[in-house]
């Protein structure tokens, strides 16, 4: 299993509880696929620099989870047509456990 980080931008008009129900649904889906959700961060409402689908703001939700590599594409397909999701980004999570920021990682390496 690989460790991933996913950031979802949700449409404020389609989500009423700042993403709580969405995060529970996502966690349940990952667990059903045999994965583990390590961290969920409801980041709240944020303004966009540029409009996305004629929306000026959205609700950000961040997840850190472990899942098989072939299931990662299924997540994209699952939420590609979901009208609540404006954007999705999934990347490999490779942040060291004891470092809080990338600037601190540079200081330690030198």
N, C-alpha and C positions, 0 to 999 in steps of 0.2 A: 504494500500500500504506500502511496505517496501522500505527502502533506501539501495541501493547497490553501490559498487565500482567495476568497471571492468577495467582490464588492458589487452590490446591486444598487441601482438607482431606481427608486419606485415612484410612480406617478402619485402625487399627493391627492388627486381627485378620486383615485381608485382605492387608496389605503386610508383607513380611518384611525387606526390606533398606532400610528408612527412605526409601523412595520412589525409589531409584536406577533400578530397572527401569521404574518408571512415568515418570520424567523422560526416560529414553532413548526409550520408546515415544511420548511426547508430542512430543519433538523430531523423531523420524522422521516422525510424522504431519504436522507443520507443514512439514517439508521436502518431503514428497510433494505437498502442496497448493501448493507454490511460495513458501512463506514462509521466514523466517530466524529462528532462535532466537538472540537476542543475549545472554541471561543466564539462568542457572538457579541457583536458590538453594535448597538443601535445608535447611529451617529446623529440622527435627527434631520431636520429640514435645513437645506442649504441652497443658496441662490446659485444659478449657473452663470458662467461668463458669457455663454451663448445659448440661445434657446435650443432645446431638444424636443422635437415633435410639437412645437408651438407651446412648450411649457417653460416657465422662467425659473422654477425651483423644483426640487425633488427631495425625497426622503432617502438617505443613505443607510445601508445596512452592510456590515462587514462580518464575514465568517472565516474561521480557520478550521479546516477539517481534514481528515484522512480518509482516502477512498482509493479504490483500484483505478489505475490509469485509464482503462477503457470506459469507465463510467463517467469520466469528466466530460466527454463529448455529449453524453446523454443529458447532463445538466444543462448544457447550452441548448440542446434541442428541446428540452422540457420547457424552458422559460423563454425561448425565442418568440413564441407566439402568444405568450401571456401578456395580456393588456395592462397588467399592473407594473410590469418591468419596462423601464425606459432604456436602460443600459445594463450590461453585465460584463464584468472582467474577472477572469479566473487565471491566477498565476501560481507557479510553484512557490511554496513557502520555504525559503531557505535562510531566514533570519536566525543568527545564533541565539541561544537561550539567554546568555548573560549580557547581551548588548541591547540597549534600548533604542539607539539611533545609529544611522550610518556614519555620522560624524564621530561618534564614540568608537566605532569599529576602526576608523582610520587612525585615531590616536593610539589604539592598542597595537596595531600592526607596525607602527614605526618604532 
